C-alpha cells in the first residue's frame, strides 16, 4: 500500500486543494479536500480531511465507482492505471 499527498494552488487564486491517494494493488482510492475563500487554509487540516475521505473510500471499497461528490469534497476509487485522470481532474478543481 502506497500513500501520497499532493497540494494544488492556482496562481492568483486563494483556494488551495489537497489530494490524498492510496494505491492498494490494482486500485487507487482518493480523497480531496477543498479550501474556500473564507477558510484560513491549514495544510495539516487539509491532509487530515483528504486522508479521511480516501480511507473512507477504501474501507467501503465502493464497487465499480469512478467517483462521487460529497457535500465537502471528492472521494472515490478507480483502477490504478487511471491515476493520470485523477491528477488531471484534481488540477481542474476550482
GROMACS elastic network, one bead per residue, 0.5 to 0.9 nm:
[ bonds ]
;  ai    aj funct       b0    kb
    1    22     6  0.67222   500
    1    23     6  0.55551   500
    1    25     6  0.71539   500
    2    21     6  0.80007   500
    2    22     6  0.56219   500
    2    23     6  0.50421   500
    2    24     6  0.67150   500
    3    20     6  0.71965   500
    3    21     6  0.56036   500
    3    23     6  0.64106   500
    3    24     6  0.88471   500
    4    19     6  0.81311   500
    4    20     6  0.57653   500
    4    21     6  0.52662   500
    4    22     6  0.66469   500
    4    23     6  0.84413   500
    5    18     6  0.71365   500
    5    19     6  0.56922   500
    5    21     6  0.65036   500
    5    47     6  0.74181   500
    5    50     6  0.87751   500
    5    51     6  0.85837   500
    6    17     6  0.84267   500
    6    18     6  0.58486   500
    6    19     6  0.50745   500
    6    20     6  0.65340   500
    6    21     6  0.84594   500
    7    16     6  0.72299   500
    7    17     6  0.58015   500
    7    19     6  0.63021   500
    7    20     6  0.89039   500
    7    43     6  0.87736   500
    8    15     6  0.85460   500
    8    16     6  0.56962   500
    8    17     6  0.51503   500
    8    18     6  0.64234   500
    8    19     6  0.81540   500
    8    90     6  0.79699   500
    8    91     6  0.67686   500
    8    93     6  0.89514   500
    9    12     6  0.86885   500
    9    13     6  0.71248   500
    9    14     6  0.75156   500
    9    15     6  0.63290   500
    9    17     6  0.66108   500
    9    91     6  0.86220   500
   10    13     6  0.54335   500
   10    14     6  0.77096   500
   10    15     6  0.72297   500
   10    16     6  0.74731   500
   10    91     6  0.85373   500
   10    94     6  0.81602   500
   11    14     6  0.82831   500
   13    16     6  0.81438   500
   13    37     6  0.89192   500
   13    94     6  0.89986   500
   14    35     6  0.85006   500
   14    36     6  0.78622   500
   14    37     6  0.63169   500
   14    41     6  0.89292   500
   15    34     6  0.74921   500
   15    35     6  0.54972   500
   15    36     6  0.56587   500
   15    37     6  0.61744   500
   15    39     6  0.87679   500
   15    41     6  0.82206   500
   15    94     6  0.74008   500
   16    33     6  0.87065   500
   16    34     6  0.63902   500
   16    35     6  0.54314   500
   16    36     6  0.77305   500
   16    41     6  0.72421   500
   16    46     6  0.89030   500
   16    94     6  0.87605   500
   17    32     6  0.70021   500
   17    33     6  0.57220   500
   17    35     6  0.60379   500
   17    46     6  0.73976   500
   17    90     6  0.82373   500
   17    91     6  0.89345   500
   17    93     6  0.79743   500
   17    94     6  0.86814   500
   18    31     6  0.81808   500
   18    32     6  0.55061   500
   18    33     6  0.52076   500
   18    34     6  0.65905   500
   18    35     6  0.86305   500
   18    43     6  0.81176   500
   18    46     6  0.58267   500
   18    47     6  0.62897   500
   18    49     6  0.86472   500
   18    50     6  0.63726   500
   18    90     6  0.86653   500
   19    30     6  0.69882   500
   19    31     6  0.58793   500
   19    33     6  0.67340   500
   19    34     6  0.89979   500
   19    46     6  0.85929   500
   19    47     6  0.76548   500
   19    50     6  0.60697   500
   19    51     6  0.80843   500
   19    54     6  0.89220   500
   19    87     6  0.86100   500
   19    90     6  0.72902   500
   20    29     6  0.83715   500
   20    30     6  0.56034   500
   20    31     6  0.53163   500
   20    32     6  0.63822   500
   20    33     6  0.86129   500
   20    47     6  0.70073   500
   20    49     6  0.89594   500
   20    50     6  0.53986   500
   20    51     6  0.54205   500
   20    52     6  0.88454   500
   20    53     6  0.83330   500
   20    54     6  0.64773   500
   21    28     6  0.66910   500
   21    29     6  0.56773   500
   21    31     6  0.66126   500
   21    32     6  0.88007   500
   21    50     6  0.85488   500
   21    51     6  0.76644   500
   21    54     6  0.65024   500
   22    27     6  0.81996   500
   22    28     6  0.56795   500
   22    29     6  0.50844   500
   22    30     6  0.62619   500
   22    31     6  0.89412   500
   22    51     6  0.87475   500
   22    54     6  0.69249   500
   22    55     6  0.79891   500
   22    58     6  0.81260   500
   23    26     6  0.74204   500
   23    27     6  0.59864   500
   23    29     6  0.64819   500
   23    30     6  0.87113   500
   23    80     6  0.68803   500
   24    27     6  0.54104   500
   24    28     6  0.63251   500
   24    29     6  0.78434   500
   24    58     6  0.89069   500
   24    80     6  0.82661   500
   25    28     6  0.80396   500
   25    80     6  0.78023   500
   26    78     6  0.87431   500
   26    79     6  0.59080   500
   26    80     6  0.51498   500
   26    81     6  0.77196   500
   27    77     6  0.68077   500
   27    78     6  0.58986   500
   27    81     6  0.83028   500
   28    58     6  0.87107   500
   28    76     6  0.83229   500
   28    77     6  0.56001   500
   28    78     6  0.53465   500
   28    79     6  0.58265   500
   28    81     6  0.83861   500
   28    82     6  0.81263   500
   28    83     6  0.71760   500
   29    53     6  0.89725   500
   29    54     6  0.55724   500
   29    55     6  0.76176   500
   29    56     6  0.88915   500
   29    57     6  0.60943   500
   29    58     6  0.59719   500
   29    61     6  0.86563   500
   29    75     6  0.77179   500
   29    76     6  0.57865   500
   29    78     6  0.66158   500
   29    79     6  0.87085   500
   29    80     6  0.85800   500
   30    50     6  0.77309   500
   30    51     6  0.78617   500
   30    53     6  0.70880   500
   30    55     6  0.79193   500
   30    57     6  0.71089   500
   30    58     6  0.83689   500
   30    67     6  0.89289   500
   30    74     6  0.80363   500
   30    75     6  0.55717   500
   30    76     6  0.54413   500
   30    77     6  0.63222   500
   30    78     6  0.85078   500
   30    86     6  0.84252   500
   31    49     6  0.78587   500
   31    51     6  0.60919   500
   31    52     6  0.72770   500
   31    55     6  0.78387   500
   31    56     6  0.84566   500
   31    57     6  0.77658   500
   31    73     6  0.77272   500
   31    74     6  0.58440   500
   31    76     6  0.66745   500
   32    46     6  0.83278   500
   32    47     6  0.86520   500
   32    49     6  0.76348   500
   32    51     6  0.79688   500
   32    53     6  0.71178   500
   32    54     6  0.78208   500
   32    72     6  0.88922   500
   32    73     6  0.58150   500
   32    74     6  0.51239   500
   32    75     6  0.62437   500
   32    90     6  0.79645   500
   33    45     6  0.89223   500
   33    46     6  0.57064   500
   33    47     6  0.75652   500
   33    48     6  0.87676   500
   33    49     6  0.59840   500
   33    51     6  0.87584   500
   33    53     6  0.83256   500
   33    72     6  0.72426   500
   33    73     6  0.55312   500
   33    74     6  0.71524   500
   33    75     6  0.89974   500
   34    46     6  0.74328   500
   34    50     6  0.86885   500
   34    72     6  0.75003   500
   34    73     6  0.63212   500
   34    74     6  0.87121   500
   34    93     6  0.85667   500
   34    94     6  0.87170   500
   35    38     6  0.81199   500
   35    39     6  0.60759   500
   35    40     6  0.80967   500
   35    41     6  0.64066   500
   35    42     6  0.88900   500
   35    46     6  0.79105   500
   36    39     6  0.55191   500
   36    40     6  0.86004   500
   36    41     6  0.84136   500
   37    40     6  0.81811   500
   38    41     6  0.88879   500
   39    42     6  0.85529   500
   41    45     6  0.81098   500
   41    46     6  0.77766   500
   42    45     6  0.53956   500
   42    46     6  0.62750   500
   42    47     6  0.87856   500
   43    46     6  0.51110   500
   43    47     6  0.62617   500
   43    48     6  0.86237   500
   44    47     6  0.51706   500
   44    48     6  0.61049   500
   44    49     6  0.86757   500
   45    49     6  0.61292   500
   45    50     6  0.85001   500
   46    49     6  0.52884   500
   46    50     6  0.60666   500
   46    51     6  0.84176   500
   47    50     6  0.51642   500
   47    51     6  0.58672   500
   47    52     6  0.83996   500
   48    51     6  0.52679   500
   48    52     6  0.61309   500
   48    53     6  0.87261   500
   49    52     6  0.51299   500
   49    53     6  0.63077   500
   49    54     6  0.87350   500
   50    53     6  0.51845   500
   50    54     6  0.62684   500
   50    55     6  0.86341   500
   50    73     6  0.84947   500
   50    74     6  0.86094   500
   50    75     6  0.82515   500
   51    54     6  0.50505   500
   51    55     6  0.60272   500
   51    56     6  0.84230   500
   52    55     6  0.50930   500
   52    56     6  0.60575   500
   52    57     6  0.86939   500
   53    57     6  0.63116   500
   53    58     6  0.86777   500
   53    73     6  0.85414   500
   53    74     6  0.78269   500
   53    75     6  0.57721   500
   53    76     6  0.82882   500
   54    57     6  0.51055   500
   54    58     6  0.62737   500
   54    59     6  0.86435   500
   54    75     6  0.62145   500
   54    76     6  0.71545   500
   54    77     6  0.84590   500
   55    59     6  0.59552   500
   55    60     6  0.84252   500
   56    59     6  0.51310   500
   56    60     6  0.60263   500
   56    61     6  0.81912   500
   56    75     6  0.81646   500
   56    76     6  0.88679   500
   57    60     6  0.53368   500
   57    61     6  0.57724   500
   57    62     6  0.64639   500
   57    75     6  0.64994   500
   57    76     6  0.57063   500
   57    77     6  0.65169   500
   58    62     6  0.75222   500
   58    76     6  0.84517   500
   58    77     6  0.76223   500
   59    62     6  0.84343   500
   60    63     6  0.87211   500
   61    65     6  0.89372   500
   61    77     6  0.76913   500
   62    65     6  0.56598   500
   62    66     6  0.87695   500
   62    76     6  0.76831   500
   62    77     6  0.67986   500
   63    66     6  0.88592   500
   63    77     6  0.84134   500
   64    77     6  0.80496   500
   64    78     6  0.78869   500
   65    68     6  0.76461   500
   65    76     6  0.68109   500
   65    77     6  0.60460   500
   65    78     6  0.69331   500
   66    76     6  0.61626   500
   66    77     6  0.56732   500
   66    78     6  0.53437   500
   66    79     6  0.85648   500
   67    74     6  0.72883   500
   67    75     6  0.61184   500
   67    77     6  0.61770   500
   67    78     6  0.75474   500
   68    73     6  0.89555   500
   68    74     6  0.62994   500
   68    75     6  0.61238   500
   68    76     6  0.61361   500
   69    72     6  0.79511   500
   69    73     6  0.61109   500
   69    75     6  0.66641   500
   69    76     6  0.85041   500
   70    73     6  0.53675   500
   70    74     6  0.60272   500
   70    75     6  0.74065   500
   71    74     6  0.84370   500
   77    80     6  0.88507   500
   78    81     6  0.81575   500
   78    82     6  0.65246   500
   78    83     6  0.78682   500
   78    86     6  0.84399   500
   79    82     6  0.55742   500
   79    83     6  0.76088   500
   80    83     6  0.56684   500
   81    84     6  0.76401   500
   81    85     6  0.88656   500
   82    85     6  0.53344   500
   82    86     6  0.66235   500
   82    87     6  0.89347   500
   83    86     6  0.51103   500
   83    87     6  0.62862   500
   83    88     6  0.86595   500
   84    87     6  0.50805   500
   84    88     6  0.61249   500
   84    89     6  0.85903   500
   85    88     6  0.50746   500
   85    89     6  0.61299   500
   85    90     6  0.85140   500
   86    89     6  0.51422   500
   86    90     6  0.60961   500
   86    91     6  0.87127   500
   87    91     6  0.62505   500
   87    92     6  0.87715   500
   88    91     6  0.52048   500
   88    92     6  0.64818   500
   89    92     6  0.51826   500
   89    93     6  0.66302   500
   90    93     6  0.54621   500
   91    94     6  0.82756   500
